[in-house]
Amino acid sequence: MAVLFLLAFSGLVRADGEAQWQHVLQALQNGEAEAVRELSGKDRVILQAALALKSNRPSRALELLGEAGVDDPLAALILAEAHRREAVEAVQKAGDYAHAIEEQERLLAAADLSRGLGEADARLNAF
């Protein structure tokens, strides 16, 4: 059903990247379009969380998925990637205090899970 929504909105895609996703996010949030109303609540939340990651807002992705309590493999992967990004940011903020764990920081940063988010990307790119 989410894919149908994305296909229905294929005419809304703009060439200016970030604005494209903002437009899609607004459509998901206001829920006025028929295609959005046909989405399950779970799919709407997953797509919004995927857009939050694309916008480099992992805390927003965590907030959305935490509030909704979505039990879905794709949602779990989005959650894991959002937690990973926040952990990398926290270690970077620690600066010199994190010197002793530089190798772990490098491994954490290299464990980018976003490549596994192909399903979310496919749903979003269908616009």
Buried (B, 14 or more C-beta within 10 A) or exposed (E): EBEEBBEBBEEBBEEEEEEBBBBBBEBBEEEEBEBBEEBEEBBBBBBBBBBBBBBEBBEBBBBBBEEBEBEBEBBEBBBBBBBBBBBBEEBEEEEEEBEEEEEEBEEBBEEEBBEBBEBBBEBBEBB
